[in-house]
Amino acid sequence: MRTFLSKRGTWLILGTALLLTIPALSRAQGQQAASKEDLVKAMNASDTRLRALFTSEEAEKGDEKHARVAAHWYLYRLTIRAYLTPATTATGPNGAEKLQREFHDKVSDFMDRRSYTSRRDRFRKMFGAELVKAMKEDILSRDPKTEATLIIHAAAMLPTMAMLRDDTVNNYLAELTKDDKSRVVQMYAVKALREVMPVPTQPDVDDVVKMPDFLKAKWRDVKTVDALRGFIEKPMDTKGMTVEEIRALTYIRREAITSLAQAKSPAVAAIPKKKMVAAPEGPVAYTLLNVLAGNVTPPPTLQEKVEAALGVCAFKYPNMADYDPQLGIYLVGRTIEDFVKDYNKDWINFTAVGGTKKLPYVAYKVDARRLKAGLKELGANTPTAHVKAAKALESAAGTPILDKIIDNYKQPDQA
C-alpha cells in the first residue's frame, strides 16, 4: 500500500513553487466541477450497480455511465469546499487527504490480486477512461495561479489511477511527463508510472508459447519506459533559476529515476540479432548508466545516482545475452565511492556536539543499507561470466565500508 504524506504542507509548498511558472488555463477560481447534491444523488442512483461492478459483476454496454459517476465521485469532491474539512488533530488527515485515501483504498481493493478476475477488465477500462477524462477536462485544466491547492491534491491521485494498469491511464501519464509547463503534475506523473513496474521478464526467444504474447504486449511497457527516459535525459534549462528552483527540478528527475529503476530489466525487449535485427526497445540500462556517468543536464545529484545504481543492481536478464553488465558494475562501484566521499565530508557536521551539529546532508544510514542490499542483489543477478567482478565489489564495499556507516556513523578514516 502506498504511503501517504506524514508532514502536512511539504508537498503543497513544493508544488505551489513549481506551479508559479505555469500559464493560466481555463476554469475560474473555486468553480465546482459539480454540486455536492448532484454528486450524492448520482452516486445513490448508481450505488447498487457500482458495488457489483467493483466486486464481481462483468460490465455491460451502458455501464459507462456508472463508471462516469464513480470517477466524478472520487475526483470532483476535491472541488467542493464542504468536503475539504481541516484536520481534527495535528497529525490527522484533512479533508483532501481523506478523499485521497478513500480513492486509494477503493482502487487497491478493486485491483487486489487475491480477488481480481478477468470479469473486472471491462469496467477497469471504463473507469480508467472516465478518470482520465475528468482529470483532463475538469481538474488539471484549471488555472494553477488561482487553484494551485486543488491541482496539487488532484495530481496526488495520479499514482492511484496508475494502479488500474489501464492503457488509457498509462498513455495519459506518459503525456503528462512531457508537459514542462506543469512541473508539479509532471512530478506526480513520473511517480505514478512506478505503479506499472517492473516490466515483464523477456522469455526465451525460442519459447513459441510465451514469446508471441510478450511481443504483442511489450509496446505498453516500451511507452512507459520511454516516457521516463525522455524526461530524465531531456536537458533542463536552469538559466536564471535559483538554487532552490534547480533542486526542485532535480528532485522531480530523481522521482523519475526511481520509477525507471523499478523496471528491473536492462530493456523491455532485446532480441538477439540472429533472431531479429532490431535495437533494444525501452533501453532502461542506457538511461540509468548515463545518470551514473553524469551524462544528464544539470549534473545528477548523489541521491539520483544512488537510485540509478540500485536500479542497475536489480537488473534480471536471463534471456538477454547481449547485455554486458561490466560497465554497470564499474559505475555502481564509482557511485559508492562518491557516496563514501560525500559521507566523509559531511561526517564532521552531523557528529559534532552542541550548537554546531547539523543534520546529515542525505540519509546515509538508510542509503548504505539499501546499497548493501543492492550489491547482494547484483551478485545474485549477474551471469557466471561476470559474477566475479560483482562479488568483488560486494566484498570490497559491503562489510568494510557500508557496514561502518550503518553501525552508528563510524569515523571517516574507518569508512
Backbone torsions as a table, in degrees:
resi	resn	phi	psi	omega
1	MET	NA	137.4	-177.7
2	ARG	-69.3	139.5	179.9
3	THR	-84.8	134.3	178.6
4	PHE	-91.8	166.6	-175.4
5	LEU	-62.9	135.1	179.5
6	SER	-101.6	-22.0	-179.7
7	LYS	-109.8	103.1	-175.6
8	ARG	-59.7	132.2	175.2
9	GLY	95.4	-16.6	-176.8
10	THR	-58.9	-52.1	-179.0
11	TRP	-70.6	-33.1	-178.7
12	LEU	-63.4	-42.1	179.3
13	ILE	-65.0	-48.4	179.4
14	LEU	-62.2	-44.8	-177.6
15	GLY	-63.9	-42.8	179.7
16	THR	-62.0	-40.3	178.4
17	ALA	-62.3	-39.8	-179.2
18	LEU	-71.8	-27.2	-177.1
19	LEU	-79.0	-13.7	-172.9
20	LEU	-59.1	-29.6	-175.6
21	THR	-92.1	1.6	-177.1
22	ILE	-81.9	131.7	179.4
23	PRO	-68.8	156.3	179.6
24	ALA	-64.0	146.0	-179.0
25	LEU	-115.0	-112.9	-166.9
26	SER	-114.2	-56.7	-166.6
27	ARG	-73.0	155.0	177.3
28	ALA	-78.2	160.3	-177.2
29	GLN	-62.9	133.5	173.4
30	GLY	71.8	7.1	-178.0
31	GLN	-70.5	129.3	178.4
32	GLN	-75.6	142.2	175.4
33	ALA	-74.3	-25.3	175.6
34	ALA	-162.5	159.6	178.3
35	SER	-80.5	156.5	178.1
36	LYS	-59.2	-41.6	-178.4
37	GLU	-62.6	-43.8	-179.2
38	ASP	-66.0	-39.7	178.9
39	LEU	-63.7	-45.8	-179.1
40	VAL	-64.6	-42.8	179.9
41	LYS	-61.5	-45.8	-179.6
42	ALA	-65.8	-39.7	-179.3
43	MET	-67.3	-39.7	177.9
44	ASN	-63.6	-38.7	-179.5
45	ALA	-68.6	-31.4	-177.9
46	SER	-99.1	-1.7	-170.8
47	ASP	-55.3	-49.9	-177.2
48	THR	-61.6	-45.7	-179.0
49	ARG	-67.8	-38.6	-179.8
50	LEU	-67.0	-37.3	176.4
51	ARG	-58.4	-41.2	179.5
52	ALA	-69.0	-42.5	-177.9
53	LEU	-68.1	-33.5	-179.8
54	PHE	-80.8	-5.8	-179.4
55	THR	-117.6	-65.2	-170.5
56	SER	-137.4	-22.7	-174.0
57	GLU	-76.3	143.2	176.2
58	GLU	-83.8	137.0	-178.6
59	ALA	-67.4	148.8	178.7
60	GLU	-124.4	171.9	176.6
61	LYS	-59.9	129.5	-178.1
62	GLY	104.8	-15.0	179.4
63	ASP	-76.1	-4.6	175.4
64	GLU	-57.4	-35.0	-178.6
65	LYS	-65.4	-33.5	178.4
66	HIS	-74.1	-36.4	175.9
67	ALA	-63.0	-36.9	179.2
68	ARG	-67.2	-41.6	178.0
69	VAL	-60.3	-44.4	-179.8
70	ALA	-63.9	-44.8	179.8
71	ALA	-60.1	-44.2	-180.0
72	HIS	-65.7	-38.4	-179.8
73	TRP	-61.6	-44.8	-175.6
74	TYR	-79.6	-24.0	-177.5
75	LEU	-104.6	-42.1	-172.1
76	TYR	-70.9	-22.3	178.9
77	ARG	-63.1	-21.0	175.4
78	LEU	-64.3	-18.1	-178.7
79	THR	-96.0	-0.3	-175.6
80	ILE	-109.7	121.0	-174.1
81	ARG	-58.3	-34.1	-176.5
82	ALA	-61.0	-26.0	-179.7
83	TYR	-90.2	-13.0	-174.5
84	LEU	-96.3	59.3	-177.2
85	THR	-75.6	150.9	176.6
86	PRO	-68.7	162.3	176.1
87	ALA	-68.5	142.7	-179.5
88	THR	-81.3	-20.7	176.8
89	THR	-132.5	168.0	-177.6
90	ALA	-61.8	-31.5	-177.0
91	THR	-107.8	-3.2	-177.0
92	GLY	-78.6	165.1	-179.1
93	PRO	-77.1	146.5	172.9
94	ASN	-88.0	-176.4	-175.5
95	GLY	-59.9	-44.1	-179.3
96	ALA	-63.3	-40.9	179.7
97	GLU	-66.6	-34.5	176.3
98	LYS	-64.4	-41.6	178.3
99	LEU	-64.7	-40.5	177.7
100	GLN	-62.4	-42.6	-179.9
101	ARG	-66.7	-41.3	179.7
102	GLU	-60.5	-44.6	179.0
103	PHE	-64.3	-45.5	179.8
104	HIS	-60.3	-45.2	-178.8
105	ASP	-64.6	-37.7	179.8
106	LYS	-64.3	-48.4	-179.7
107	VAL	-67.4	-39.2	179.5
108	SER	-61.5	-43.8	177.8
109	ASP	-66.1	-41.1	-179.2
110	PHE	-62.9	-38.3	-176.0
111	MET	-94.6	5.3	-178.6
112	ASP	-55.7	123.0	-176.5
113	ARG	-61.4	-26.1	-177.5
114	ARG	-71.5	-22.9	-177.4
115	SER	-122.9	-9.8	-175.5
116	TYR	-70.8	136.2	174.7
117	THR	-132.9	165.9	-179.4
118	SER	-63.1	-16.3	178.0
119	ARG	-63.8	-20.3	-179.6
120	ARG	-88.6	-9.0	-172.8
121	ASP	-57.9	-45.2	-174.6
122	ARG	-65.3	-43.8	178.8
123	PHE	-69.1	-35.1	177.1
124	ARG	-56.8	-42.4	179.8
125	LYS	-69.6	-40.0	177.8
126	MET	-62.3	-46.2	-178.2
127	PHE	-63.3	-44.9	179.0
128	GLY	-60.3	-43.5	-179.6
129	ALA	-63.5	-39.9	-179.2
130	GLU	-71.5	-35.9	176.3
131	LEU	-62.7	-44.5	179.4
132	VAL	-62.1	-44.7	-179.0
133	LYS	-61.2	-43.3	-179.5
134	ALA	-66.5	-42.8	178.1
135	MET	-62.2	-46.9	-173.7
136	LYS	-69.9	-40.3	-172.2
137	GLU	-94.8	-30.2	-169.8
138	ASP	-120.5	-14.8	-175.9
139	ILE	-115.7	-66.4	-174.1
140	LEU	-77.7	0.3	175.8
141	SER	-90.2	4.5	-176.2
142	ARG	-81.1	167.9	-178.7
143	ASP	-76.2	111.7	-177.6
144	PRO	-67.8	-18.0	-179.5
145	LYS	-76.1	-22.7	179.3
146	THR	-112.7	-18.1	-177.6
147	GLU	-131.8	42.0	-179.0
148	ALA	-59.1	-41.9	-177.4
149	THR	-62.6	-44.2	178.6
150	LEU	-60.6	-45.3	-177.5
151	ILE	-63.7	-40.6	178.9
152	ILE	-64.9	-45.6	179.5
153	HIS	-63.8	-38.3	179.6
154	ALA	-72.1	-42.0	179.2
155	ALA	-60.4	-31.6	178.4
156	ALA	-65.6	-12.0	177.3
157	MET	-89.3	-8.1	-179.8
158	LEU	-60.1	-42.1	177.1
159	PRO	-60.5	-34.1	176.5
160	THR	-68.0	-40.6	176.0
161	MET	-59.4	-38.7	-178.7
162	ALA	-64.3	-26.1	179.5
163	MET	-61.8	-18.3	177.1
164	LEU	-70.4	-16.8	179.7
165	ARG	50.1	48.3	-178.2
166	ASP	-106.9	140.2	-176.4
167	ASP	-61.2	-40.6	-179.6
168	THR	-63.1	-42.4	178.1
169	VAL	-65.8	-46.7	-179.1
170	ASN	-60.2	-41.7	179.1
171	ASN	-63.9	-39.1	178.6
172	TYR	-65.0	-43.5	178.5
173	LEU	-63.0	-40.3	177.8
174	ALA	-61.4	-38.7	177.3
175	GLU	-63.7	-42.6	-176.9
176	LEU	-65.1	-30.2	179.5
177	THR	-66.2	-18.5	-177.9
178	LYS	-92.5	-8.4	-175.6
179	ASP	-88.0	90.9	-177.7
180	ASP	-67.0	-14.5	-178.5
181	LYS	-82.0	-9.9	-178.4
182	SER	-124.1	74.1	-172.8
183	ARG	-64.0	-41.3	-178.4
184	VAL	-66.9	-36.4	177.1
185	VAL	-69.2	-39.3	174.5
186	GLN	-55.3	-45.2	-177.4
187	MET	-57.5	-47.1	-179.0
188	TYR	-73.2	-28.6	178.4
189	ALA	-67.0	-44.8	179.9
190	VAL	-69.6	-32.2	174.3
191	LYS	-66.0	-39.5	-177.1
192	ALA	-63.7	-35.8	-178.4
193	LEU	-65.1	-14.5	174.9
194	ARG	-64.1	-25.8	-176.3
195	GLU	-71.4	-16.6	-179.2
196	VAL	-103.5	11.0	175.8
197	MET	-95.8	161.1	-2.2
198	PRO	-79.0	168.6	175.3
199	VAL	-77.2	152.4	179.1
200	PRO	-62.7	143.7	177.3
201	THR	-69.7	130.4	179.3
202	GLN	-64.0	126.3	178.6
203	PRO	-75.9	172.9	175.0
204	ASP	-60.2	133.6	-176.5
205	VAL	-62.4	-19.4	179.2
206	ASP	-91.8	2.2	178.8
207	ASP	-80.3	98.3	-173.8
208	VAL	-69.7	-14.3	179.4
209	VAL	-89.4	-50.2	-174.3
210	LYS	-84.1	-35.7	-172.0
211	MET	-62.4	-44.9	179.9
212	PRO	-60.8	-41.7	178.3
213	ASP	-65.6	-37.9	178.3
214	PHE	-62.5	-46.8	-178.9
215	LEU	-65.5	-33.5	-179.0
216	LYS	-68.8	-34.9	-174.3
217	ALA	-98.3	-9.8	-171.0
218	LYS	-65.4	-21.7	-177.1
219	TRP	-58.2	-33.1	-179.8
220	ARG	-63.3	-45.5	-179.1
221	ASP	-71.4	-34.1	176.7
222	VAL	-61.9	-41.9	-179.4
223	LYS	-64.8	-41.4	178.9
224	THR	-64.4	-49.1	-179.1
225	VAL	-62.8	-43.8	-178.3
226	ASP	-66.9	-31.6	176.4
227	ALA	-64.4	-43.9	178.2
228	LEU	-67.9	-42.6	179.4
229	ARG	-61.4	-42.7	-179.5
230	GLY	-62.1	-40.3	178.9
231	PHE	-67.0	-43.5	-176.8
232	ILE	-67.8	-42.3	-173.3
233	GLU	-84.6	-17.8	-179.4
234	LYS	-68.2	122.7	180.0
235	PRO	-59.3	134.6	179.0
236	MET	-93.6	126.4	178.9
237	ASP	-80.4	103.1	-177.5
238	THR	-103.9	11.4	-178.5
239	LYS	-60.8	127.1	178.1
240	GLY	82.6	-0.7	-179.3
241	MET	-83.9	151.9	173.9
242	THR	-78.8	166.9	177.8
243	VAL	-59.0	-40.2	-178.8
244	GLU	-64.5	-40.0	180.0
245	GLU	-66.7	-39.6	178.2
246	ILE	-65.2	-40.3	178.1
247	ARG	-62.5	-37.0	178.7
248	ALA	-64.0	-41.7	180.0
249	LEU	-67.3	-42.9	179.4
250	THR	-69.1	-26.1	174.9
251	TYR	-64.6	-43.7	178.4
252	ILE	-62.8	-42.2	179.0
253	ARG	-63.1	-36.4	176.9
254	ARG	-61.4	-39.2	177.0
255	GLU	-61.4	-40.1	178.5
256	ALA	-66.0	-40.3	178.0
257	ILE	-63.5	-42.5	178.7
258	THR	-60.8	-40.7	178.3
259	SER	-65.9	-46.5	-179.7
260	LEU	-63.3	-35.3	-179.8
261	ALA	-63.6	-20.2	178.7
262	GLN	-77.9	-2.9	179.6
263	ALA	-61.8	-36.4	177.3
264	LYS	60.8	28.0	176.4
265	SER	-152.1	145.1	179.6
266	PRO	-63.6	-23.7	179.4
267	ALA	-160.1	163.2	173.8
268	VAL	-69.0	-44.5	178.8
269	ALA	-146.7	136.3	176.3
270	ALA	-144.6	90.2	-176.6
271	ILE	-84.8	128.6	178.4
272	PRO	-55.2	144.4	-174.9
273	LYS	-61.0	-27.5	179.9
274	LYS	-67.0	-19.7	179.4
275	LYS	-99.3	-35.7	-175.1
276	MET	-161.2	125.4	-180.0
277	VAL	-81.2	98.0	-178.4
278	ALA	-159.3	145.2	176.1
279	ALA	-73.8	158.6	176.5
280	PRO	-56.0	139.8	179.3
281	GLU	-103.1	133.7	-175.5
282	GLY	62.2	54.9	-175.3
283	PRO	-72.1	87.6	179.8
284	VAL	-59.5	-45.0	-175.6
285	ALA	-58.6	-40.7	-177.8
286	TYR	-55.5	-45.7	-177.0
287	THR	-73.7	-45.1	-178.9
288	LEU	-64.4	-37.5	178.0
289	LEU	-68.3	-34.5	176.1
290	ASN	-64.5	-37.6	176.1
291	VAL	-63.3	-47.2	-179.1
292	LEU	-63.1	-32.4	-179.6
293	ALA	-84.0	-5.5	179.1
294	GLY	83.6	17.4	-175.5
295	ASN	-93.2	46.2	172.7
296	VAL	-134.2	157.6	-176.1
297	THR	-123.3	126.1	-4.6
298	PRO	-67.4	167.3	-177.5
299	PRO	-54.3	146.1	-177.8
300	PRO	-68.0	146.0	174.2
301	THR	-78.7	167.5	177.4
302	LEU	-60.0	-41.2	-179.5
303	GLN	-62.7	-37.2	177.5
304	GLU	-65.0	-41.6	179.9
305	LYS	-64.9	-38.4	178.8
306	VAL	-61.2	-45.0	-179.9
307	GLU	-63.6	-41.7	179.0
308	ALA	-65.4	-40.7	179.2
309	ALA	-61.7	-42.3	179.0
310	LEU	-65.2	-34.1	176.4
311	GLY	-65.0	-41.8	178.1
312	VAL	-65.0	-40.8	179.3
313	CYS	-62.1	-28.1	-175.2
314	ALA	-87.2	-2.9	-178.1
315	PHE	-59.7	131.0	170.3
316	LYS	-123.0	129.8	-172.5
317	TYR	-149.8	60.8	-177.8
318	PRO	-61.6	-23.5	-177.2
319	ASN	-120.8	23.7	177.0
320	MET	-118.5	73.7	-175.2
321	ALA	-64.3	-23.0	-176.9
322	ASP	-78.0	-13.6	179.0
323	TYR	-78.7	123.4	179.3
324	ASP	-102.0	114.6	-174.7
325	PRO	-79.5	-3.4	-172.6
326	GLN	-59.7	-44.7	-179.1
327	LEU	-64.7	-39.8	178.5
328	GLY	-61.9	-44.0	179.1
329	ILE	-61.2	-44.1	179.6
330	TYR	-61.5	-46.7	-176.3
331	LEU	-71.8	-31.2	173.8
332	VAL	-63.9	-43.1	177.4
333	GLY	-61.0	-41.0	179.6
334	ARG	-67.3	-34.7	177.6
335	THR	-66.1	-40.1	177.4
336	ILE	-65.0	-37.3	176.0
337	GLU	-61.1	-44.6	177.3
338	ASP	-62.7	-38.9	-180.0
339	PHE	-61.5	-45.3	-179.1
340	VAL	-68.3	-39.8	177.9
341	LYS	-61.7	-42.5	179.4
342	ASP	-65.8	-40.2	177.1
343	TYR	-61.3	-46.9	-179.8
344	ASN	-61.7	-37.9	-179.4
345	LYS	-68.6	-36.3	-175.9
346	ASP	-89.1	-13.0	-173.2
347	TRP	-55.3	-43.3	-176.8
348	ILE	-63.6	-27.1	-178.6
349	ASN	-76.8	-44.8	-174.4
350	PHE	-91.0	-3.0	173.9
351	THR	-108.6	2.8	179.0
352	ALA	-66.5	160.4	179.7
353	VAL	-110.7	136.3	176.4
354	GLY	91.4	-152.9	-173.2
355	GLY	-68.1	-17.2	-178.6
356	THR	-85.0	-6.6	-178.3
357	LYS	-68.7	136.8	179.7
358	LYS	-127.7	158.7	175.7
359	LEU	-70.1	150.2	176.6
360	PRO	-57.9	144.4	-179.4
361	TYR	-62.8	-38.8	174.7
362	VAL	-132.6	170.6	179.8
363	ALA	-81.3	77.9	-172.7
364	TYR	-59.9	-44.5	-178.4
365	LYS	-62.0	-47.8	-178.9
366	VAL	-61.4	-48.5	-178.2
367	ASP	-68.2	-31.8	176.5
368	ALA	-64.5	-40.7	176.9
369	ARG	-63.6	-43.0	-179.4
370	ARG	-64.9	-42.3	179.8
371	LEU	-66.4	-38.5	178.1
372	LYS	-62.8	-44.0	177.6
373	ALA	-65.1	-37.0	178.7
374	GLY	-64.1	-40.5	178.6
375	LEU	-63.6	-37.7	177.4
376	LYS	-64.7	-40.7	178.2
377	GLU	-66.5	-39.4	178.3
378	LEU	-59.5	-44.2	179.0
379	GLY	-63.5	-37.2	-179.3
380	ALA	-73.3	-30.7	-176.0
381	ASN	-87.6	-22.2	-173.0
382	THR	-74.7	132.9	179.4
383	PRO	-61.1	160.0	-175.4
384	THR	-52.7	-38.9	-175.6
385	ALA	-62.0	-24.9	-176.2
386	HIS	-123.7	3.9	-173.7
387	VAL	-65.4	-27.5	179.9
388	LYS	-59.4	-43.4	-179.9
389	ALA	-66.5	-40.0	179.6
390	ALA	-65.2	-43.4	179.4
391	LYS	-66.7	-36.2	179.0
392	ALA	-63.9	-40.5	177.6
393	LEU	-64.6	-42.3	178.5
394	GLU	-61.5	-41.7	-179.9
395	SER	-67.4	-37.5	-176.4
396	ALA	-76.4	-32.8	-173.6
397	ALA	-104.8	-28.5	-173.7
398	GLY	-64.8	-85.9	-175.8
399	THR	-64.8	-46.3	-175.7
400	PRO	-71.2	-22.3	-174.8
401	ILE	-120.1	-62.6	-174.1
402	LEU	-64.0	-36.6	178.9
403	ASP	-62.3	-32.5	-179.8
404	LYS	-71.1	-32.4	176.0
405	ILE	-71.6	-41.9	179.9
406	ILE	-64.0	-36.9	-175.9
407	ASP	-82.4	72.4	171.6
408	ASN	59.1	41.6	172.1
409	TYR	53.7	68.8	176.6
410	LYS	-62.7	162.1	-177.8
411	GLN	-64.4	154.9	-177.2
412	PRO	-55.2	-41.9	-176.8
413	ASP	-69.4	-16.5	176.2
414	GLN	-88.6	-15.0	-179.9
415	ALA	-101.0	NA	NA
